[in-house]
Amino acid sequence: MVRRPDALQPVPLEEARQIFFDALEPAHFFELIEEEIFTREALGRIASRAVFARRNVPHFRSAAMDGIAVRAVTTLHASAQAPASLRLNRDFVYVDTGDPVPEEFDAVVMIEHLQAIGADGVEIRKPARPGQHIRSVGEDFSAGDRILEAGAQITPEAVCALLSTGHSKIWVKQRPRCVFLPTGSELVAPEKVEAKELAPGQLLETNSVLFESYVRRWGGQAHLAPIIGDRALALSEAFESALDNFDLVAIGSGTSRGRDDRTAALVREYGRVLVHGVAYHPGHPVLLGIARGKPVIGVPGYPVAAWVCLFQFVQPLLERYAGLAAEERPAVTGVLTREIKSVRGYREFVRVCLEKTAAGYRVHPLPGGASRISSILRADGWIEVPEDIECIQAGQSVRVQTLR
Amino acid sequence: MVRRPDALQPVPLEEARQIFFDALEPAHFFELIEEEIFTREALGRIASRAVFARRNVPHFRSAAMDGIAVRAVTTLHASAQAPASLRLNRDFVYVDTGDPVPEEFDAVVMIEHLQAIGADGVEIRKPARPGQHIRSVGEDFSAGDRILEAGAQITPEAVCALLSTGHSKIWVKQRPRCVFLPTGSELVAPEKVEAKELAPGQLLETNSVLFESYVRRWGGQAHLAPIIGDRALALSEAFESALDNFDLVAIGSGTSRGRDDRTAALVREYGRVLVHGVAYHPGHPVLLGIARGKPVIGVPGYPVAAWVCLFQFVQPLLERYAGLAAEERPAVTGVLTREIKSVRGYREFVRVCLEKTAAGYRVHPLPGGASRISSILRADGWIEVPEDIECIQAGQSVRVQTLR
């Protein structure tokens, strides 16, 4: 048997993730830099400091209804039998919702509860309670109230609250700058080629699309480097420049074993390889490293392998970077319609599509190995087959982690 | 009692929505215009046509493993006892994963299963099956395969599949252009004011933030018009220009009854008022209209009222515009911790926050009426109290529609 000197020694998934995070912690990777941005552009960002109201909302006493502002005491004995008669500008003024209530009045009576008496008089038939239908100062937010906790994600409602309480700018955690370096002289950018022009051996580079889309969804900035051929110098230069300019470097490292070795050598030049090969399918030849304090991920070249790698390493990394608790992926339970086989010692990610029936979900495993984009295109989610299970039979109940 | 001539006759929620949609249907509002855009920028958009593969993926026979390409027939009798000896360039060539497999070979043997014999020979101890470890032409997508249905939302995986099958551009439904016109001379843009500069009677305009954030989330383009004061001519001009340039016009119509009337008059000038007043709280003075075939929504001024209006009318409108089935809002069930009172004949939207306990969710109603941003800031979701229920007691199990 032709053994390669560096045959991968796959590491169990959880252990691999732990090794990776443990190496990044002392490198201060998870300590984010903050930046001040316009609140109106902060949707989805993570507040880096607690925020407190700078003003009272409302900042003046105002009418909560259309009607008249009165002194409650002048209405004290009003009843249906003996209505109180009030005169405009002496006993009351008209107010619309939102209008300031003049200092001398302490209640608002709704216009629906008034009886007009001549041009400048009204009658009311019920006493007004002091404070009635008046929005008091600070009733929504008092100056000094805590509006947001540090670490909170900014929602549309938070943007409203921040703007209302005097914060047109806000300190947020910087979004990690993540770059994808596609490597391999066989790769071609899809936009650069027409249907007929593809030569045998050429491969369209589409893993960057997955990287870009998901990194943005998970709160990172995604940048795509141009395709880098196989020359060692070009690779080395691109990697060094990536380490200078980005917080996380992903190397699209081709699908063949030779490519893997090259990525490992490249990472060793600038830092350390922590894990090379993780015990799962599809996509075990993942590389996890650290260089100049920055995480480096060697992303396997097969599309499904790249896809699994993003969910298993990039998502938890970005969530921890943002200070968010790892997101619990929505899951459903259903009945498996075809047997699944798996290799002992490896976790298997089986892409499935879901069929909703009256009796619950039916779970259809999707055909095809790591190379098939069609199996992720059609996937509603996946089943994780544990390392010690070799087979799940049709008819069994399985838990599906859903994508959308 | 001082009755206003146009006191609102509130319409039940479902009926209001139906009246609105029924008026828009013949106006062709739901027939979207399509546009061709770059596939790489199409994430989240809706395909307006079915898409079919323009090429085979892969477009050439390739090695699925690192190893050697052989003629299966030459390995037919190979066994551990009698290995087959093969010579380089006569019986086999080396291939890496992804390499084209030359025409004359029909199987790949993994490098792990080879025994090197001298510099240009190998031995194998097992027959190779024809086709083994070869990715055949069109195995992922065959030219002509349907990649996407018309009406499908474009996922990261779909972008990959489209680029791979020769579609660097794609026809998608145009995103509806939605505009928000904040009206009222008391309104001030939050960015234009410092904490101390707010005068009594002034109100910060923040409903546009909710409109903008949620319209984008639901697939629309959101535009904000500058604040329009109370002059009839300015309002009329702004509305006319909005009808010329946008597909959906929302008028932030202030909080007072007088303002409502003005919005209604404005809509009548250019089209029809369909519904004025919907039987729910908070925020019943919603106006639904149609002008020049376009939906017009009078959004009540109180923040919570504006917020409910967005979920009740703008979201279903945009979902239907996009051709998506109305999204089923994620919901949880929990135990109510405080009594809720509601007005008979009105549906009540009660903002709540959720507390997760070992025994399940505890559901805390949030204090405050329609004017309090704090009640939507803290909300995890809401309870809908049906029209015929006046009270839900503490301890009852309730269904909470969750926001995030």
Interface residues (C-beta under 8 A of the other chain):
Chain A: M1 V2 R3 R4 F38 R40 L43 R54 R55 V57 P58 H59 F60 S62 A64 D66 D96 T97 G98 D99 P100 I111 E112 H113 L114 Q115 A116 V122 R135 E139 D140 F141 I147 T155 P156 E157 A158 V159 C160 A161 L163 S164 G166 S168 E186 P190 E191 E194 A195 L198 P200 G201 L203 L204 T206 N207 V209 L210 S213 Y214 G254 T255 S256 R257 G258 G301 P303 W307 G368 G369 S371 R372 I373 S374 I376 L377 A379 L403 R404
Chain B: M1 V2 R3 R4 F38 R40 L43 R54 R55 V57 P58 H59 F60 S62 A64 D66 D96 T97 G98 D99 P100 I111 E112 H113 L114 Q115 A116 V122 R135 E139 D140 F141 I147 T155 P156 E157 A158 V159 C160 A161 L163 S164 G166 S168 E186 P190 E191 E194 A195 L198 P200 G201 L203 L204 T206 N207 V209 L210 S213 Y214 G254 T255 S256 R257 G258 G301 P303 W307 G368 G369 S371 R372 I373 S374 I376 L377 A379 L403 R404
